[in-house]
Amino acid sequence: MRNALRKIGIKISRAGLVIGEGGNISARKRRAVYIKRRGADMEKAKAADYIRLDAKTGRPVRRGDRPSTEIHMHLACYGARPDIGAVIHTHPVFSTAAAYSPVRARPVTYELEVNLGSSVARIGYFRPGTIELARAVGRAVKRHNAVLLERHGLITVGRDPEEAFLRTLAVERAAMVDVARRILRG
């Protein structure tokens, strides 16, 4: 599981969906959740930088491990639906802009319709790392596989890290197409 997360983290970084220590990813396996260590850079992270937590309490199994500040948001996603096996939180440019815009993005690409399996939810601004943000995201993922976070980025969920990553790419690409469509339309 840790190697799978490390590989996805590198893909996320190389796709330009985060910079530096930004973003966080996790996966659930039975009674454990593996999540990026606080302060780890996805491009440079080793398998050991994805730490094991108790899925119910969110506490690290190993003393001294510090999970991402967004641990509550990840746990809220897992608590919302039993089919969620992975959560990806990124800061993609176009999706973040769409989350902040008063204009509602539409499913403008076939890729989004095929890969997402739901519409994209959008929630207002909550301070990062807070319980309030976690609760809002938890409510949204009950019916959606992607959530735009105002001024904060994007959350996608999937059965595994690959599916969640594919959904991240599909949402970002749809946001890019929507912006281009609006520009070309004048």
N, C-alpha and C positions, 0 to 999 in steps of 0.2 A: 504494500500500500504506500509506504513512504517513497519508494522509487517511482511509483506511478505519479504521485503528487509532485515530486521533484521534476519529472519530465514535463508535466503539464505546466508547472511554474516557469520553466525555461521557455516553453512555447508562448506563454502569456507575455513574458518579458520581451521576447524577440518580435512578437506581433505589435509591440508598442502599446499594449493595453494598460501598463503600469510603468512607473519609473522608480528606481531606487527601491526603497523598502515598502512602497505602496502596494495596496491590495493584499488579499489573503485568500487561501484556498484550504478546503478540508474535505475529508472523506470519512464515512462511517462504515465500520465493519463490526458487526455484532454489537457488543457492549462498549466499543471503543470508538472514539473520534480522533483522527489524526489531523492536526492543523499546523500551519506555518508558525514557527517561533516568532515572537515579537522582535522586530528589528531585522529580521532576515530579508535579504534581497533575493527575489525569485530567480534571477539570472545566476546568482552565485551559490544559492542554497544547496546544501548537501542533504542526503536522505535523513540524516540525524537532526536537521533543522525542522523536520515535521514531527512534532511531539505528540505523544499518546495521552489522551484524556479519558476519564470516565464519561461515557455518553450521557449519563443521567445528571451528574453533578457539575461536569465541566472542569473538574479538578485534574491537574496533571498527575499521571501515575508516578512519575519520577519527581522527587523533591527538587525544587529549584528551577524547574522548567517554567518558562513564562510564555503562555500562548498569546496569539494576536489579541490586540485590544478589542477586536470585533467578535470575540468568542461567543458573546451572548446572541449576536445576530445569527451565527452559524447554528447554535443550539436551538434557537427559535425555529429555524427552517426544518431541522430534523424532528423537532417536536410537532410540527404542523402536519407532516405527512410521512407515513412509514416507507413510502417508495423512494424517498430522497436518500441517495447514497453519497452525494457530493454537492458541495456548495462552492461557488467561485464568486469572489467580489473583486472587481477591477475598476479602473478609472479611465475608460476609453473616451476619447475626445468627443466623438459625435453623439454617443449615447448620453454622456454627461450633459452636453449641450441640449439634447432633446429633453432630458429630465428637467432642465431649468427653464425651458421655453414654454410660453403659454400656448404654443401651437401643439396640438396632439398629433403625434406621428401615427401613420397608418402602416399596416402590414404591406409594404410596397414591393417586397421581393418574394419570389417563390421559395427561396431558401428559408426565409423566416417561417412561412406557413408550414413547410415540410418538417423543419427541424425543431420548432419550438413547441408545438402541440398545445398552445394556449395563446391568448393575447398577452401583451406586455402591460403590466401594472405600473403605476407611477405613484410615488408617495412624496409628500412634502418634506421639507428639511427637518432633520433631527440631528442633534450634535452626535458626531461619530463616537462609537464605543458605548453609547448609553443603552440602558434598558428600554427606554421609550422607542429608540430606533429598532431594537430587536423585536419588540412587540408589534410594531407597525409592519416590519418585514415578515414576521411570522404570520400575521393575518393575511398579508398579500399573497404569500406562497401557498396558501391553502387552495387557491384556484389558478395560480399563475406560475409558470416556470421561469419567468424573468421579471425583475422589478427595477425600474429606473428610480434612483435615489437623487432627489433634488440637491444640486451642488456637491454631489458625493460620488456618483458613478452608477454602477450596475451590479446587480446580484442575479446569478443564474443558478438553477438547480438541475440535477439530473440523477439518473440511476448510478452513474459512475463519473469519475473526473473527465473522461473523454466526452461523454454526452453533455455535461455541463459546459465544457470548453467550446464544443461545437455550437451550443446555444448562445454563448457569449459572442462568438464570431458572427453568427447569424443576426443577432440584434444590432451589433455595431455596423455591419454591412448595410442592413436595412436603414439605419439612421443616416449613414453616408449617402445612400441612394435617395432618401427623402430630402436631404438638404440639397443635393444636386438637382433633383426634380424641381424643387421650389426656385432655385436660382435660374434654371433654364426656362421655366415658365414665366419668369419675370414678375 
